[in-house]
Structures are given as C-alpha cells and as structure tokens.
C-alpha cells in the first residue's frame, strides 16, 4: 500500500482522565477545539477498559457472523427507520460524486436494550449480555469524557454536558455494527459520504484503513491503532459548547479504487436527550431530536442536494474544503 497522508491526531490517555489529571484534561480540550478528532488509549486501565477491549473482539466476531448471513435474513431487521435496524448497501450517497454508499449497518438503541424491547434484532437477543455490557461500558467512557470537559469549562450543575446524556433517558443514541463489503470490479457503491456527526460524541473501534477526516490542506486518513478507540466531537456538543469545540467533517473511502476486503467497525453514537435545546448553524433553536432528524434526511439526498444543505456537514465545509467560520443561511 502506498504511503498515505495521515491525520496528526492527539492520543488521550483514558487512565489519566479517570484520575482527572490536569495535563491530560487540557489535552482533551485541545483535541476537541482543534480537529475534534482524537485517539483514546484504553490500554492502561486494568479494571475499566480491559473488559471493553475483550468485548470489542467478541462483538466484532458477532458482526462478522451477522453480516455473513443471506440478505433476506438481515432484511428482517429492516425497520424502515434511518436510526434503527438493518440498512443494506447502496441506499444513500457514497464517498464520491454520483456513487452510492458501500456500507451495510445494523443499529440498536441502548434504551431498547435496557428495557429488553421486543423490537430488538435476533442477534442482540442471542448475545444479549454482550450487547448490554458493551453499551454500558461505552456509556461510562463517553460520560467520563463529558465530565472532564464540563470541569475544564467550569460548567456548574444545570449546565453540565453529562446532565443532558443520562443513561436510559429517551435519545437517539445507538450502538452500530458496520461492514463495508469486499467489492469486485463491477461494484457501484463506494464508502460513505462526507458529513459531521449530529450527536455529541462518537466512540469508534475500527481496525482497518478507510476513515478520512477533512483538515486544513485536504483529506487525511486516520491510522488504525491497536488498543485505541477513535473519538470525535459531533454537532450537538459543538452547539452546547457555544462553538468552542469543533465537529470534524469526515467520510469513509477505500485506500484503493474499491473495497479490497470486508471492513468492519463498531460505533457508539452518543446523542443528547431528545428534548435538549440547541441552536443550529442557521441560528434556529431546535431540539436534539429535531437536529438528528434533519441530519438523517440529509443522508438520503443526492450529492447535488447535499451540497446545498447546511445540516450534512454542520456548516463547516464548502466544495470539499474547510471554512474558517460555520456557514449560515443568507
């Protein structure tokens, strides 16, 4: 593989954050203010992170088994909902102009897991303890990040980030399993379109190349690192921070002309409680749920329509380049 241009992301030590280490907290704030993307080193915490790393491998194997099923079986989990259930490839915009996407997903609500909802897919019911444990572990990690960010900004009770992300409260938070299937020369799909995440924090495990972030100077690949998660700021946390933090434009694009092998990832999208109040890039007051639905509608649009929609990239990008200040409607 030719040498790739990689993103110079900070590595944040989760063990130090658990101790509220001032130096590490300051680095976390720096990462959120600059690129809005960083690595989270989970290797140094014996009790908290080691079970998660083991569960990550078990969940990865579960994902491989799930996606290897015939499509008609997976389509039983299609809920005709952009947030939950199964989505096959080729249904939304891909990474390049006039290409559809090359990713299939299975997404499940932590609230439905907590309440053992009847809508849970069979794969979740059959591996219930694993899914429930991984959701809980993920929420501990992202809540720890929010608590440290709240402390760093001097936020008082009633205005702290974690207070809008209580576990079990109605929200659009999801756990997702993703596969970018290996492609042949005739494949029509390609990766996933550019976007910012609409939620607060995205907690990602991806062991293979493909994720790109848009930085000054263009697109950069995010190098996979064993024992590390990749975390990025979403629009909601940017809004809640008064634009202090940056939600980064990113996409998924194979390192060659097409996807040469099955690419898997596990992702926890932390989203604020549905009734949390935000101010979008146009200055309109919306709830977190309303902003999420605008983002989901944007994913269904053509590339031409997406270019005119501020929601997709949070007003932070134009014609494939970053903008200094968020674009607003005129």
C-alpha positions as CSV (number, residue, x, y, z in Angstrom):
1,X,0.0,0.0,0.0
2,X,1.4,3.4,-1.0
3,X,2.2,5.8,1.8
4,X,-1.0,7.6,2.9
5,X,-1.4,11.1,4.3
6,X,-2.4,10.6,7.9
7,X,-4.1,12.9,10.4
8,X,-1.9,14.2,13.2
9,X,-4.4,13.4,16.0
10,X,-3.6,13.6,19.7
11,X,-3.6,10.5,21.8
12,X,-5.5,10.9,25.0
13,X,-4.9,8.5,27.9
14,X,-8.2,7.3,29.4
15,X,-6.5,6.2,32.6
16,X,-5.3,9.7,33.2
17,X,-8.8,11.1,32.6
18,X,-10.2,8.8,35.2
19,X,-7.8,10.4,37.7
20,X,-8.8,13.9,36.4
21,X,-5.2,14.6,35.5
22,X,-5.0,18.3,34.7
23,X,-2.4,17.9,31.9
24,X,-4.4,15.2,30.2
25,X,-7.7,17.1,30.6
26,X,-6.1,20.1,28.9
27,X,-5.0,17.9,26.0
28,X,-8.6,16.6,25.7
29,X,-9.9,20.1,25.5
30,X,-7.2,21.0,22.9
31,X,-8.2,18.0,20.8
32,X,-11.9,19.0,20.9
33,X,-11.1,22.6,20.0
34,X,-8.7,21.9,17.1
35,X,-9.6,18.9,15.0
36,X,-12.5,17.5,17.0
37,X,-11.0,14.0,16.5
38,X,-8.6,12.1,18.7
39,X,-7.4,8.7,19.7
40,X,-8.4,7.3,23.2
41,X,-5.8,5.0,24.6
42,X,-7.7,2.3,26.6
43,X,-4.7,0.0,27.4
44,X,-3.7,1.5,30.7
45,X,-6.8,0.8,32.8
46,X,-7.0,-2.7,34.2
47,X,-10.5,-2.7,35.6
48,X,-12.4,-0.4,33.3
49,X,-11.1,-0.8,29.8
50,X,-9.7,-4.3,29.6
51,X,-13.1,-6.0,29.6
52,X,-14.2,-3.5,26.9
53,X,-11.3,-4.4,24.7
54,X,-12.2,-8.1,25.1
55,X,-15.9,-7.4,24.5
56,X,-14.9,-5.4,21.4
57,X,-13.3,-8.5,19.9
58,X,-16.4,-10.6,20.8
59,X,-18.7,-8.0,19.2
60,X,-16.5,-7.9,16.1
61,X,-16.9,-11.6,15.7
62,X,-20.7,-11.3,16.2
63,X,-20.7,-8.6,13.5
64,X,-18.9,-10.8,11.1
65,X,-21.3,-13.7,11.7
66,X,-24.3,-11.4,11.4
67,X,-23.3,-9.8,8.1
68,X,-22.3,-13.1,6.5
69,X,-26.0,-14.1,6.6
70,X,-28.1,-14.0,3.4
71,X,-29.6,-10.6,2.8
72,X,-33.1,-11.8,3.1
73,X,-32.4,-12.8,6.7
74,X,-30.8,-9.4,7.5
75,X,-33.7,-7.6,5.9
76,X,-35.9,-9.0,8.6
77,X,-34.2,-6.4,10.8
78,X,-35.1,-3.5,8.5
79,X,-37.4,-1.2,10.4
80,X,-37.7,1.4,7.7
81,X,-36.0,3.8,10.1
82,X,-32.7,5.6,9.4
83,X,-31.8,5.4,13.1
84,X,-32.5,1.8,14.0
85,X,-32.3,-1.6,12.5
86,X,-30.6,-3.0,9.4
87,X,-29.6,-1.0,6.3
88,X,-28.2,-2.6,3.2
89,X,-25.6,-1.1,0.9
90,X,-26.4,1.3,-1.9
91,X,-29.3,3.2,-0.3
92,X,-27.6,6.6,0.4
93,X,-24.9,8.8,-1.1
94,X,-21.3,7.4,-1.3
95,X,-17.9,8.9,-0.9
96,X,-17.6,10.4,-4.4
97,X,-19.9,12.2,-6.8
98,X,-22.7,10.0,-8.3
99,X,-21.7,7.0,-6.3
100,X,-24.0,5.3,-3.8
101,X,-22.7,4.1,-0.4
102,X,-20.8,0.9,0.1
103,X,-21.8,0.2,3.8
104,X,-24.3,-2.0,5.5
105,X,-25.3,-1.4,9.1
106,X,-27.2,-2.8,12.0
107,X,-28.1,-0.3,14.7
108,X,-29.7,-0.8,18.0
109,X,-31.0,1.5,20.7
110,X,-29.4,1.2,24.2
111,X,-32.8,2.2,25.7
112,X,-34.3,-0.8,23.9
113,X,-31.6,-3.0,25.3
114,X,-32.1,-1.6,28.9
115,X,-35.9,-2.3,28.6
116,X,-35.4,-5.6,26.7
117,X,-37.7,-4.3,23.9
118,X,-39.5,-6.7,21.6
119,X,-38.0,-4.8,18.6
120,X,-34.5,-6.0,19.4
121,X,-33.0,-8.0,16.5
122,X,-32.4,-11.7,17.0
123,X,-28.7,-11.2,17.0
124,X,-29.0,-8.9,20.0
125,X,-31.4,-11.3,21.8
126,X,-29.0,-14.2,21.2
127,X,-26.0,-12.2,22.5
128,X,-27.9,-10.0,25.0
129,X,-25.3,-10.0,27.8
130,X,-22.5,-8.9,25.4
131,X,-24.5,-6.1,23.8
132,X,-25.8,-4.9,27.2
133,X,-22.3,-4.9,28.7
134,X,-20.7,-3.2,25.7
135,X,-23.4,-0.4,25.7
136,X,-22.8,0.2,29.4
137,X,-19.0,0.2,29.0
138,X,-19.3,2.6,26.1
139,X,-21.5,5.0,28.1
140,X,-19.1,5.0,31.0
141,X,-16.3,6.1,28.7
142,X,-18.2,8.9,26.9
143,X,-19.7,10.1,30.1
144,X,-16.2,10.3,31.6
145,X,-15.1,12.5,28.6
146,X,-18.1,14.8,29.1
147,X,-17.5,15.1,32.8
148,X,-13.9,16.1,32.2
149,X,-14.9,18.6,29.5
150,X,-17.6,20.1,31.8
151,X,-15.0,20.5,34.6
152,X,-12.5,22.1,32.2
153,X,-15.0,24.7,31.1
154,X,-16.1,25.4,34.7
155,X,-19.7,24.3,34.0
156,X,-22.0,24.3,37.0
157,X,-24.8,22.0,37.8
158,X,-27.7,22.6,35.5
159,X,-25.4,23.4,32.6
160,X,-23.0,20.4,32.5
161,X,-22.7,18.3,29.4
162,X,-23.3,14.9,31.1
163,X,-26.6,16.1,32.5
164,X,-28.1,16.0,29.0
165,X,-26.8,12.4,28.4
166,X,-28.3,10.4,31.2
167,X,-28.3,6.6,30.5
168,X,-31.7,5.2,29.8
169,X,-33.4,8.6,29.0
170,X,-35.1,8.9,25.6
171,X,-32.5,9.9,23.0
172,X,-31.3,8.9,19.5
173,X,-28.1,7.2,21.0
174,X,-27.3,4.0,19.2
175,X,-24.8,1.2,19.0
176,X,-23.9,0.3,15.4
177,X,-22.2,-2.6,13.7
178,X,-20.9,-1.7,10.2
179,X,-19.5,-3.7,7.3
180,X,-18.1,-2.3,4.1
181,X,-18.2,-5.5,2.0
182,X,-15.4,-6.6,-0.3
183,X,-16.1,-5.4,-3.8
184,X,-15.4,-6.7,-7.3
185,X,-14.6,-4.6,-10.4
186,X,-18.3,-4.0,-11.1
187,X,-19.2,-2.6,-7.7
188,X,-21.3,0.5,-7.8
189,X,-21.0,1.6,-4.2
190,X,-18.1,3.5,-2.6
191,X,-17.6,4.2,1.0
192,X,-19.7,6.8,2.8
193,X,-20.3,10.5,2.0
194,X,-18.7,13.4,3.8
195,X,-20.6,14.6,6.9
196,X,-20.3,15.7,10.5
197,X,-21.9,13.5,13.2
198,X,-25.0,15.1,14.5
199,X,-24.7,13.8,18.1
200,X,-22.4,14.7,20.9
201,X,-19.5,12.2,20.9
202,X,-18.8,9.3,18.6
203,X,-16.9,6.4,20.1
204,X,-15.4,4.1,17.3
205,X,-13.4,0.9,17.0
206,X,-12.0,0.5,13.5
207,X,-9.1,-1.8,12.9
208,X,-8.8,-1.2,9.2
209,X,-8.0,1.8,7.0
210,X,-10.7,3.8,5.3
211,X,-11.8,6.6,7.7
212,X,-10.7,10.1,6.5
213,X,-11.0,13.5,8.2
214,X,-11.0,16.9,6.5
215,X,-8.3,19.1,7.8
216,X,-6.6,22.2,6.5
217,X,-4.9,21.0,3.4
218,X,-7.4,18.4,2.5
219,X,-8.4,14.8,3.4
220,X,-6.2,12.8,5.7
221,X,-6.6,9.1,6.7
222,X,-7.0,8.1,10.3
223,X,-4.4,5.4,11.0
224,X,-5.9,2.4,13.0
225,X,-4.1,1.9,16.3
226,X,-4.4,-1.3,18.4
227,X,-5.8,-0.8,21.9
228,X,-7.2,2.6,21.0
229,X,-10.6,3.9,20.1
230,X,-11.2,6.9,17.8
231,X,-13.4,9.6,19.3
232,X,-14.9,12.6,17.5
233,X,-17.0,15.6,18.5
234,X,-20.4,15.9,16.9
235,X,-22.5,18.9,16.1
236,X,-24.6,18.7,19.3
237,X,-21.5,19.1,21.6
238,X,-20.3,21.9,19.3
239,X,-23.6,23.7,19.8
240,X,-23.7,23.0,23.5
241,X,-20.1,24.3,24.0
242,X,-21.0,27.6,22.3
243,X,-18.9,26.7,19.3
244,X,-15.8,26.2,21.5
245,X,-15.4,22.6,20.3
246,X,-15.3,21.5,16.6
247,X,-17.2,18.8,14.9
248,X,-15.0,17.4,12.2
249,X,-16.1,16.6,8.6
250,X,-15.2,13.0,7.8
251,X,-16.0,10.2,5.3
252,X,-15.1,6.6,4.6
253,X,-13.1,5.9,1.4
254,X,-11.1,2.8,0.5
255,X,-7.4,3.2,0.1
256,X,-7.6,1.7,-3.4
257,X,-10.2,2.1,-6.1
258,X,-12.6,-0.2,-4.4
259,X,-13.0,-2.1,-1.1
260,X,-10.5,-4.9,-1.3
261,X,-11.6,-6.7,1.9
262,X,-14.5,-6.7,4.2
263,X,-14.1,-3.7,6.5
264,X,-15.8,-3.8,9.9
265,X,-16.3,-1.2,12.6
266,X,-18.2,-0.9,15.9
267,X,-19.6,2.5,16.8
268,X,-21.4,4.1,19.7
269,X,-23.1,7.3,18.8
270,X,-23.8,9.3,22.0
271,X,-26.6,11.7,21.3
272,X,-28.2,14.2,23.8
273,X,-31.6,13.5,25.3
274,X,-34.4,14.2,22.7
275,X,-35.6,17.4,24.4
276,X,-32.2,19.0,24.8
277,X,-32.3,22.5,23.3
278,X,-29.7,23.6,20.7
279,X,-29.0,26.4,18.3
280,X,-28.2,25.1,14.8
281,X,-25.8,26.7,12.2
282,X,-28.6,29.0,10.9
283,X,-29.3,30.3,14.4
284,X,-32.6,28.3,14.8
285,X,-33.5,26.8,18.1
286,X,-34.1,23.1,17.8
287,X,-34.2,20.1,20.0
288,X,-31.5,17.4,19.8
289,X,-34.1,15.0,18.2
290,X,-35.1,17.6,15.6
291,X,-31.5,18.2,14.6
292,X,-30.9,14.4,14.4
293,X,-33.8,14.0,12.0
294,X,-32.5,16.8,9.8
295,X,-29.2,15.1,9.6
296,X,-30.9,11.8,8.8
297,X,-32.9,13.4,6.0
298,X,-29.7,14.9,4.6
299,X,-28.1,11.5,4.3
300,X,-30.9,10.4,1.9
301,X,-30.2,13.3,-0.5
302,X,-28.2,13.2,-3.7
303,X,-24.8,14.8,-3.8
304,X,-26.2,17.8,-5.5
305,X,-28.8,18.3,-2.9
306,X,-26.3,17.7,0.0
307,X,-24.1,20.5,-1.4
308,X,-26.9,22.9,-0.6
309,X,-27.8,21.5,2.8
310,X,-26.0,23.1,5.8
311,X,-27.1,20.2,8.0
312,X,-25.0,17.5,6.4
313,X,-21.5,19.0,7.3
314,X,-22.7,21.3,10.0
315,X,-21.9,24.4,8.0
316,X,-18.2,23.6,8.3
317,X,-17.3,22.7,4.7
318,X,-17.8,24.0,1.2
319,X,-16.7,22.3,-2.0
320,X,-14.5,19.8,-0.2
321,X,-12.6,22.4,1.9
322,X,-13.0,23.6,5.5
323,X,-14.4,27.0,6.2
324,X,-12.9,29.3,8.9
325,X,-16.3,30.0,10.4
326,X,-19.5,28.0,10.2
327,X,-21.6,28.9,7.1
328,X,-25.0,30.3,7.9
329,X,-28.0,30.7,5.6
330,X,-28.5,34.1,3.9
